[in-house]
Amino acid sequence: MEKVSSDCPYPGCFFCVMKEGNPNKRRASILKFFRELPSQDDDGQVLPISGLWNTAMTHPNDPEFIELGVFECMASLIWKGLKNRRWLSHDQNIYIPYYAAHIIGSYTMNMEEFAETSVHAGVIPPLVELLRGRLTWVEQRVAVRALGHLATYASTFPAVAGHGEILELSIQLAMSSLEIVYSHFYQNVDKRIAYHCDLLTRGMGGVEMESRKAEEWASQLQCWSLQLINCFAFKPEFLSTICKPDFLTKLPGMWGGLVNENSPAGIGLLRTICHHKHGRGPVANCPGIIEALCNIARSSDDWQYMAIDCLLWLLQDPSTCHKVMDKAVPALTDLSEISTLGDHKKLGDSIINVLQECLQSQGTGRNSISAQAEELIEEALRSRQRLKLEKGMPKEDLHIKQAASLVVKLEGNSLFSARNISGAAVKYSEALSLCPVRSKKERVVLYSNRAQCHLLLQQPLAAISDATRALSLHNPVNRHAKSLWRRAQAFDMLGLAKESLLDAILFMNECSQSNDPDLSSRQNKVPDYAERLVKKQMREAWLFREAAVKHGKVHGEDTTSDLYGQDSDDSEWETASESDIGDDERDELGDEVYGLKKNKERRDRNDRSSTKASSCVGSISLKLGLNDSFVSLLAGHAFRV
């Protein structure tokens, strides 16, 4: 048996207890430790708590401490910190409520039986007090995390819901969390609370790392609040509290930023709300939400399918269909040829079926469908009918149709090269009407070329529509480089920074992986103009931007200026057809259209950029002045499929 060290100055020390070789003595000692710790005022209590925190993080499913009273101990410690401020300010006790709430959250993360034990141990009331903000936002973050886990389980949700203030507090926190973190921590570089800095960086970082982690934690605080609200949203009786216009309208903008990879955030909650008939009415009454859902549905957002689900459910509901039809139908018809999106198989078929039902069930008066929406649906249905007819058509006839489409497309290219943009757009439309529906690659090029025409004609909505159709047809979905870039520019023209940013990042990713010989010969495959757009949109879509503006600061002037670099060149973006970026479709608008002196000068300039990295993320780090950790976050988003 390994003996307990006699050198330890703390009798009954947790670490010494853990070294006890006799299992029965060890369990008895741990039980005694958990019972006595809350009543002790000795120095050094944070050490065993931090050890428990580490154990809970690494072994959250281990039942030993659960059986021996860890939840009762943690709840008592939180209460002690709330009621005894002198104890809290002594030694390093200020860390203890944070660690205690985090331990509760870790042990209830996966195991419902652990969650039930914690509720019986009385953890909810002290967690609610932390959620109120009785201490600081740091403790609020771990409290909402723990309560979110408890609300996930059917057996413990009633105990959480029994505290009526939890839902209201979570809604308030979701709306105010970013400003709280910004105003209480981020902007006060010289006045940051020391233990906050230590918790954020584990004592290993300076101001830059603190700021970066604060942004990450602020995103988590908001996303975990939304997750907790989402548990309530599954119950119809709570929807009236959740579906207040001032809260609903903010949900599409709660996306967590680039630091958030796993939470669907606001769009996830909207999807839960729209799944129930009592939730669809309030959503349909907010035109701004429907417009935002359409933008997300036609974007590169990882949660694109959730926005599509919302729009489909709203159209299927007779009480909301007429309210959303004019906005939802154009977006959904653009997406009607998607084959698979993530786990959603035959998504295009589902969209077509809903649109057809919508057309067949149209009424009169306020329930009637608009002429534009009707035409878009009929066009999508005709396309499906053409596809069926083509299956029985001789190959020779299909080749003739494809050849005719190619001739007209080349005429469009000539007009485009001659700067007759409107004429080119007409030709691309004519080519699309001739092109076999089954010829997806050719149609991708035609839609993308027409999107470019719309861009140059200052028609961003039409450009987004055509680029989305090209991206929906492409295999894999949302990976056609030029269409991504064109849609990114169109979103930028409309001031939709997040959507533009996500498209631009994926465009840069596609460039970095391109096998195009013109790109492969250069050290940097990513165009300068794309890097500049990403830089601009990262400023515009910055998580703290709204809070910074409210507090009289703008992104480029506060402490994040070093992170994003000093360059603020927001000049008009070059179009993809004016660039030297190519792809597999060699006859698509590209070098052959604007292969003029400007392209040669741009190539020469790019060739001289010998200091650029060869990868997409390397380019971002050099050109945007990002540090390695933030670039790794960006890389995690850019390379997700």
Salt bridges, closest charged atoms under 4 A:
ASP41 OD1 - LYS80 NZ 2.90
ASP43 OD1 - HIS90 NE2 2.59
GLU64 OE2 - ARG26 NH1 2.36
GLU67 OE1 - ARG27 NH2 3.57
GLU129 OE2 - ARG132 NE 3.16
GLU129 OE1 - ARG134 NH1 2.71
GLU165 OE2 - ARG132 NH2 2.86
GLU179 OE1 - LYS550 NZ 3.07
GLU179 OE2 - HIS551 NE2 3.38
GLU210 OE1 - ARG192 NH1 3.13
GLU216 OE1 - LYS213 NZ 3.26
GLU261 OE1 - ARG640 NH1 3.96
GLU291 OE1 - LYS327 NZ 3.80
ASP301 OD2 - LYS498 NZ 3.27
ASP302 OD2 - ARG640 NH2 2.22
ASP309 OD2 - ARG271 NE 2.91
ASP309 OD2 - HIS344 NE2 3.44
ASP317 OD2 - ARG280 NE 2.83
ASP334 OD2 - ARG298 NH1 2.63
ASP334 OD1 - ARG469 NE 2.78
GLU337 OE2 - ARG443 NH2 2.59
ASP349 OD1 - ARG384 NH1 2.65
GLU375 OE2 - ARG382 NH2 3.01
GLU379 OE2 - ARG469 NH1 3.52
GLU411 OE1 - LYS427 NZ 2.99
GLU430 OE1 - LYS427 NZ 3.72
ASP466 OD2 - ARG450 NE 2.60
ASP466 OD2 - HIS454 NE2 3.22
ASP492 OD1 - LYS536 NZ 2.92
GLU499 OE2 - LYS498 NZ 3.82
ASP503 OD2 - ARG487 NE 2.69
GLU510 OE2 - ARG479 NE 2.40
ASP516 OD1 - ARG586 NH1 2.72
ASP528 OD2 - ARG605 NE 3.75
ASP528 OD1 - LYS612 NZ 2.31
GLU540 OE1 - ARG545 NE 3.63
ASP567 OD2 - LYS535 NZ 3.61
ASP569 OD2 - ARG532 NE 3.54
ASP570 OD1 - ARG539 NH2 2.79
GLU574 OE1 - ARG532 NH2 3.54
GLU574 OE2 - ARG602 NE 2.57
ASP580 OD2 - ARG522 NH1 2.61
ASP583 OD2 - HIS480 NE2 3.42
ASP587 OD2 - LYS409 NZ 2.42
GLU588 OE1 - HIS480 NE2 3.47
GLU588 OE2 - ARG486 NH1 3.16
ASP591 OD2 - ARG603 NH2 3.12
GLU601 OE2 - LYS597 NZ 3.98
ASP604 OD2 - LYS600 NZ 3.28
